[in-house]
Amino acid sequence: MHYRSISDKSIIGYFILLLCSAALIIPVSAITLTPGSSTAGSATISNGDPVYINGIATGHPQNGLQVWFIGYNTAKISNVAVNEDNTYTYELKSADTQNLASGQYLVIVQHPMMNGQFDIVYSPADGKVINKQLGTGTSIFQLTSGGSLQSTDAATALMRAINSQNIDDTFATASFYINPPQARISPIGDHRVGDKFTIAGSTNLAVGDKLQVDVYSSSFVPTSKSQSGEYSGASGVVEVKQGSIGYNQWSFEIDTSGFKPDEYLVKVAGITQDVTGSTTFNILQPLPATTQVPQTLVTTVPVTTPASAIVTTPVERTQAPMTTHSAMPLWISGCGVLATIAILNLKK
């Protein structure tokens, strides 16, 4: 019996997980996953999309790798060869995912490590998972048939078994969600005749899948050859591009120069997948042209005001009239003196 300490096994397992995080080329119309990669969240695909699991495994295991694909009422165990350059690819074809129930699916890639053999194996005869290191082989849980564990419990039990102390195997995992095909259209809002804008949306279809986008007036109806039926709209085929948060993206550029004001329908349909989406928006009359009145250039000449002279009004001063005394004759003055002397003598 072969034993290995937990610390040794963890170091080797970690080394394998690092090697599984290789750069990959994404095929058209498929999702590619890398076991052991630290991507945010799980990818979401639609029924009928193929899935590729690519990675690198060291040691050139002669028996290749054992891949466990586990999901709702589904368990598939396969062996894949390791190439000379240590790369491997595991594929789930369109037929493999076409009828799968919605939910999460887990892929566990098992490496035999030092002893070159898988110590945890599946028994197709009774649907049990066997630990070959316990005696001649001991059943540890039921994977398929009656009494089997549910998908998440089965995956947890399998990883715990491979990671147990008496097993030198190691593993890496990848997961994804399957949902019915969806094609969503982001809100568009109202626009005016002549506007150029982008209609966009998200989908769980694989990168590279094609979508037919039709935009047409809601008042348009097919007419006979003798009738005049004015068509206002646009159509084209777009390719699904890589998105984020589990969903991919699509977009369609539109020019409304030849559109008439009306309500418009937008329909999106898968080319190879049975998926549709629709919404509406309005095209309004263009804004009236603004008439600009030509402006007359008025040049303002600065007026220089000469400094005003300060006029001082002379103030007339009124002087009191001078009294002019005319001179008295001398003989009158002498008589007065003599009269005054005579009066004084009489009083004596």
Protein Blocks (a to p, Z undefined) as FASTA:
>chain_A
ZZddfklmmmmmmmmmmmmmcccdddehiacddehiacehjddddehiacddddddehii
aklpadddddehiacdddddddfkopacddddfklmmmgccdddddddddekjnopafbd
cdfknopacdfkgojbpafbdfbhehiacfklmmmmmmmmmmpmklcbdcdddddddddd
ddddddebjadehiacddddddfbdehiacddddddfkbccddfkbccdddddddddddd
ddeehiacddddddfklpccdddddddddfkbccdddddddddddddddddddddddddd
ddddddddddddddddddddddddddddfklmmmmmmmmmmmmmmmZZ
